[in-house]
Amino acid sequence: MKVKRDNRLVILVICIILIGIVTFLGFKTHGEVEELVQQQFNEQQLLLARQAALGIGEFADERVTIIEILARDRSEDSIDNITGCFKPIYEGTSGFYSIEFIDTNGVVVYGYPEYRAPIGYNVYAENRSSVFGSARDLRETEIPSSTALFEGGLGSFIWVPVYEGEEFRGVILGIIRMSTITDRFLTPIMQNRTGYVYLIDRNGKSLYDGTRREAIGKNYIKMLKEVNTNASWLEILNEQINGSEGTAVYLKEGDESNSEQIVAYAPVRWRDKIWSVGISVPASEVDHLIRSVYAKQMIFLSTVIAIILGGSFGLILMFSRWNKTLEAEVESKTCDLTRTNEELAQANERLKELDKLKSEFVSMVSHELKTPLAAMKTSAQVLELADVEEATQQEMLSIITRNIDRQTNLVNDLLDLSRVESGRLELKFVSVALDTVIADSIEIVKPAAEEKDITLNVELPAGLASVKGDSEKLTQVVINLIFNAIKFTPCVFG
C-alpha cells in the first residue's frame, strides 16, 4: 500500500511540474506572440499599399503610353484621321474620362465623348496655356498636378504633342478622372474593414480620402501646420511625399477616443509623378487579432493541461489496477506456494513411509533369503553324515529342493519388482484357464502347507471361464497369496 501511495505522489508531482512548465512557456511567449502578430499585420498592410500603388502606376503608365503611341503613329495623318481613333481607344480601353485634340492655336477642336469635350475652349483665353506651351516647346509629354474638372472632382491631364517632322500640329489631351483610379484600386481595400485609404501627391495635396470627402483637393500638410497639431502624422506625410514606404503609428485626434492608428504607405511612381497610397487602420484591429491568438493559445494550453491531467490520472488508475493485479497474483502465488509446500510435506511423509517400508522390505527379504539357505545348509550337513538312512536322505533332498524353489521364487519376485519400477516388465497376454492356474499354484505351495500341518481345500465353481492375462504372472500372484496365507496361519498341534 505504501508503494501505491508513493507512485501516486510521484505522478502528481510530475503532473504539477509539467503544468508549471507549460504555463510558464505560455506566458513567456505572450510578448513574442504580440510582437509577431503586430509585425505580420504591418507587413500585410504594407503589402496592400504596395499592390494598390503598383496597380495605379501601371494603370496610369498604360494610358499615357496609349496616347503617346497614337500621337507618334498618326502624326502624318489628317486631323480627322487622328481624332477618328479617339472613339475606339475610349471604348476599347477603360479609364479615360475623355480624349481631346487641341490645335496649334490652343483651341479644343474635337473630343470624345463629345458631351464631355469643351469644343471651342481656348487655353490661351483661360490662362491655361503653360502646360500646352511646355508640351509644344519641349516636344514631350507633360503631366501636371491633378486639377479640378468642370463637372467636379479631380482629374489627371496627359498632354502629348503631335509633330509631323518639325511641324507642330497640336496636342492630344487624355484626361483620367481620379475617381476612376480610386474606385478601381483604393475603395475595394477597405471593404468590410475599419479604417480608410487616402492618396496624396508630391505636394501633400489630397487626391483621395476614404472618410473625408471634403479634404479631397486640399493640402494635408498645410492643414496640419495651420492647426499646429498631430506632429506624428505630419512626419508620416513628409515621408510619403519624399517617396518612402513603410509603416508607422500616430494618434488620431479630433474624436473623444484619441485612438492610435496604424498607417502603411507606399509610393506610386509613373513618369515624373510621385503619389503615395496610405492605409490607416485602428490599432484595435491588431489588439483584436492578438486577443484572438491569445484565445487560441489559451485553448491550446487548456487542452495540453487537460491532456496532462488526464494522462496523470490515467497513469494513477493504471498503476492502481496493476497493484491490485500484482496483489492478487502475489496472493495467488502465495496460496499456490502454501499448497505446494503442503504437497511437498505430504510427499516427504510418503517418502519416509516408503523408505520405512523399503527398509522393512529389505529386512524381510533378507530374512526370507536366509531361511531357505539355513534349511538347505542343515539338510546338507545331515546328508554328510555316513549313517544317514535312505529315507532321511530323501527327506533332506526334498527339503533342499523345496527351499531352492522357494529362493528362486523370491529372486524372481525381486526381479519382477525391479522391472515394474523401471518400466521394463513385459506381460504376455494369452487366454488363461483360472482353474489350471489355481491347481498349479496349489501343487507348488502344498509342501509348505504340509510342513505346518495346514490343509488346503480348493472349491471352484464348475465351468470357470478363462481370462486374458499372463499365465506365469497370474500363477505367481496366486502362489504369493497362498504362501502369505500359509506363513501367517498359526500352527495347530493336536
N, C-alpha and C positions, 0 to 999 in steps of 0.2 A: 504493500500500500504506500510506503514511503517512496519507493521508486516511481510509482504512478504520479504522486503529487509533485515529485521533482521534475518529471517530464513535462507536466502541465505548466509548472512555473517557468521552465526554460523556454517553452514555446511562447508563453505570454510575454516574457522579456524580449525575445526576438521580434515578436509582433509589434511591441511598443517601439523598439528601436527602428524597425522598418518604416513604421508610420511616421516617426520623427524625422527620418531621413527624407522621406517623400515630401512631407510638409515643408521641411527646410529648403529642399530644392525648388518646390513650387513657389515659395516666397522669394527665393533668390532670383528666380527668372522673371519676377514681376517687372523690375526696371528694364531688363533686356527685352521682354515682350513689348513693353510700351515704346521703347526706342525703335524696335524693329517695325512695329505697326506704323509709327509716325514716319519712319523713313520710306516704307513701302507706299504709304498714302501720298507722300510728297512726290515720289517718283511717278506714281500713277497720274497725279495732277499735272506734273511737268510733261509727261508723255502726251496727255490730251492736248496741252497747249502747243506742243511741237507739231502734233498731227494737224491741228487747226491752222497753225501758221504755215506749215508746208503746203497744205491744201490751198490756202488763199494765195500764196506766192505762185504756185504752179498755175492756178486758175487765171490770175492776172497776167502772167507771162504769156500764156497761150493767147489771150485776147489781144495783147499788144502784137504778138507775132503775126496773128491773122491780118491785122490792119497793115502791118509793115509789108507782108507778102503781097497784099492787094496793091499797095502803093508802088511797089517795085515792079511787079509783073504787068501791071496795067498802065504804067506811066506813059506809054506811047499811044494808048487808045484815046478815043474821044471821051469827053466828059460824060456823055450819055452811056458809053460802054462801062466806064468806071462806076458810075452811080447805079448802073443796072445790076452790078454784083452785090449791092447792099442788101437787097431782099433775101437772096439765097444764103448769104452769110448770117443775117439776123435770124432767119428761121432755121438754119442748119446748125447753128451753134447757140447755146444758151448763155445768158449772162449780159448781153448788150442791152442797154436801155434804149439807145438809138445810135445810128450811124449817119453822119452828115458830111457834106462836101462844101468847103468854103473856098471861093475863087480867089484870084490874086488880089482882088480889091477888099477882101475880108468880109464878103457878104455870103451868107448861107444860101446856096442855090438849090440844094436838094438834100433830102433826108428821109430815112426810113426807120420806123414807120412815120408816115407823113404827118400824122396828127401830133407827133412829139417833136417835129423839126420846126424851128422858128424861121421859116423861109423869109428871106429879105433882111434878116438880122445882120447888122453891120458891127463887127467887133471894134472898128475904129471909133464909130459913133458912140459906143457904150464904154469906151476906155478899157477894153479888154484885148487890146492888140499886142500886149507884151509877149505873151506866150506864142501867139501867131507869128509875130516877127522873129522870135527866137528860133522857132522851128524852121522858118524860111531861111534865115540867115545862116544858122548852124548846119542846116540840111540834115537834121537828125531828129529823132522822136523826142518830144517834150511831154513830161508827165508832171504837172504842177500839183500842189496840195489839193486835197479834196475840197470842193466848193459846193455851195448850195445850188440846187436845181430850181428852175422856175416853178415846177409843180410841188416843190417841197422836198425836204430830205437832202442828203449829201450824195455827191457823185464824183467819180474819178474820171478826168478828161485825158484822153490819149490823142495828142496832136502829132500826126505823121505827115511830113511834107511829100509832095509828089513832084518829081523833076523828070523832064524829058531831056536828057543830056544836061545842058546848063540852063535850060529854060524852066523857070518855076511856073507850075500850073495850078497850084493851090494846095490845100491841106485837107486830108481826111481826118475827121474828128470822130473817135469812138468814145461813147460815154457808158460807163459801168455804174449803175446805181449801187450805193453802198449797202442798201438793204438786201439787194440780191446776194451779195457776198455773205453778209451776216446771217441771213435766213438759211443759207446753204451750209455754212461751216461753223457758225458760232451758236445759234439758237439751239440745235439738237444736243449740244453738250450738256446742258443743264436740265434736260427733260427728266422729270421725276426726281429732281435733286434740289437741295437748298443751296443758296449762293447765287452768283451771277458771273457773266462773262463780259469783258469790255475790250475795246480795241482803240489804241491811240496812235497818232502819227509821231513823226520825229520831233515835232514842236510841242508835244504834250496835249494836242487837241483831241477831244473825244470823238472817235468815228462811230463808236457803238457802245452802248451801256445797257445791259440787260434789265436793270431795275429802274434807272433814272433816265427816262426819255428826254427830259428837259436838259440834261447835261450834254446831249449829243451836239457837237459843233462848238462846244466851249472848251477852253483850255483848263485841264485839270490842275496843272502846276500853278497857273495864275490864281485860280480859285483858292487853292490851299495856302498860297503865300499871302493872299489878301486877308484870310481869316487867321493866319498865323497859328495853325493847329495841325495836328496829325503829322508830325515830323517823320514818323516811321514810314507812313505811306508815301510821303514826298520823296524819301530816299529810294523807295522801290520804283517810283515813277521815273526818277532820274536814271536809275539803272536801265529801265526799259527803253527810254529814248536814246540811250547810248548803244542799243543793240545787244544787251546782255540777256542771258537766260538764267533761270534758277527758281528757287522758292524762298519765301520769307513770311514772317508773321507781323501783323500790325493790329493796332487796336481800332476797332470800328467805333467812331464817335458819332454823335447825333441821335443816339437812341438811349433808352434808360439802362440797357444792359451793359453797354460799352464792351461788347464781346470781342474776343480775339478772332481774327480772320487769317486764314492761310491762303496765300496767293502764289500761284505758279505762273510764270511768264516766259514767253519765247518770242524771238523776233520774226517778222515777216519781211523777207528780202525779195524784191523784184525790181530789176533795173537799178536805178539810183535811189529808190524809195526804201525807207525803213519804217515799218509799223511794228507794233508789239501787241500780242494777244495776252490778256491776263485772265486767269480763272481764280475767282475769290470765293472761298467756301468757309463756313464757320468751323472753328476748331472743335466744336462739339461733335462734328461728324467723326473726327478721329477718336474722341472720347467714347462715342457710341461703338466704334469698331473695337476699341480697346476693351470696353465692357463686354462686348460680345466674345472677344477672345478669352477674357478672364472667366466668363461664364462657362465656356467650353473647357477651359483649363480646370476650373473647379469641378466640373462634371468628370473630367479625366481623373483628377486627384481623388474625388469621392469614389470613383469606380475602382481605382488602384487600392485605396484603403479598404473598400468593401471586399475586394479580392483577397487582400492580405488577411483581414479578419476572418473571412470565410475559410481561407486556406488554413489559418491557425486553428480555428475551432474544428475544422475537418481533421487536422492532424491530431488534435487532442482527442477527438472522438475515435479516430483510428487507433491511436495508442491505447485508449481505454479498452477498445474491443480486443486489441492484441493482448493486453494484460489479462483481460478476462479469459481469452482463449488460452494463454500461457498458464494461467492459474488452473483452468480446467484440465489442461494437458498434464501439468505437473501433478495435480490431484489424481488423474487417471493413471499416470505412470507410477505414482506412489502406491496406489491400490494394486497395480499390476506387480510392482516390486514386492509389496507385502504378500500378495498371493503366491508369487514365485518363491519367496523365502519360506512360506509355509509349505509349498510343494517340495522345496529342497529339504526342509526339515523332515517332512514325511518320507521323502525318498531316502534321506540319510538313515532314518529309523528302519526303513525296509532293508537298506543295505546292511545295517547292523544285524537285523534279524537273519538276512541271507547269509551274512558272514558266520553268525552263530550256527545256523543250520548247516553251512558248509563244514564248519569245524566238527559239528556232531556227525555229519555225514562221513567226513574223513575218519573220525574215530570209529564209527560203526563199520565202515568198510574195512578199516584196519583189523577190527575185531573179527569181522566175518571172514577175512582172508586168513587170519591166524587160526581160526577154529578148524577148518578143514586141514590146514597144514599140521596142526597138532595131532589131529586124528590120524593123518597119514603117517606122521612120524612114529606115533605109538604103535600103529599096526605094523609098520616096517620093523620096528625093534622087536616086536613079538615074533615076526617071521624069521628073525635072525637066530632065535633060539633053536637048538638042534632037536629037542624033543617035543616040538610042537606037533600036535595031531593034525591030521589032514583036514578034519572038519574046521578046526581052528584056523588053519591056513586059508581055507576057502572063505571063511568069515572075514579074516583080516583083508584078504584081497578084495572082497566085496566092499568093505569099508573104504579101502583106498580108492576104488573105482568111483564110489558114490561121491566121495569128497573131491576127487578130481573133477567130476561132472559139476559138482556144486561150485567149485572155484572157477571152472570155465564159465559157468553162468554168470558169476559175479563179474568176471573180467568182461564178458560180453555186455553186461548191463552198464559197466563203466564206459565202455567204448560207445555204446548207443547214446549214453548221456552226453559224451563229448561231441558226437556227431550232431545231436539235437542242438546243443549250444552253438556249434559252429555253422549250422545250417547245411551240413553235408549228409544228413540222414536220408537215405533213399528207400522208398517203400515200393514193394512190388504188389500191385493190386491184382488179385485174381478172385475167382469165386471160391469161397471157403465154407466148408461144412462145419458148423459150430459143434456138432456132437463129436466129430473127429478130433477137433482141437481140444475139447474138454477131455476126451478119452486119453489122448496122448499126454496131456498135462498130468492127469491122474497117475498114469504109469510112471512118469518121471518123479513125482513127489511122493509116491507111495512108500518107498523105503524110508524116507524121512518121517512119515507119519507112523510107520511101524516101529521106528526106534522109540517114539514117545508113546507108543501103545494107543495111537489115535486111529479110529476107524473112519474111513472116508466113504460116505454114502452119496451116490450120484442118482438124481432123479431128473430126467429130461423128458419134455413132452414129445409125443410121437409126431413125426413129420416136421422136425425142426428145420426151418428154412435156412438156406445158405445166405452168406453176406459177402459184400465186396470188401476186400482188405488184404493185408499182408499176412500170410499164414504163419510165418515164423514169429513175427512180432506179436500177433494175437496169442499164440501159444505161450510166448514168453510172458505176456501180461497175465494170463491165467495162472501160469506156474508161480509168478511172483505173488499173486493174490493168495494162492493156496499155501505157499511157503510161509507168507506172513501170518496166515491163519494158524498154521501148524506151530510156528515159532512162538506166537503169543497165546497159544492154548495151553493151559496148565496140565501137567501130567496127573493122571488119576491112577493110583496104585491100590489094587484090591487086596 
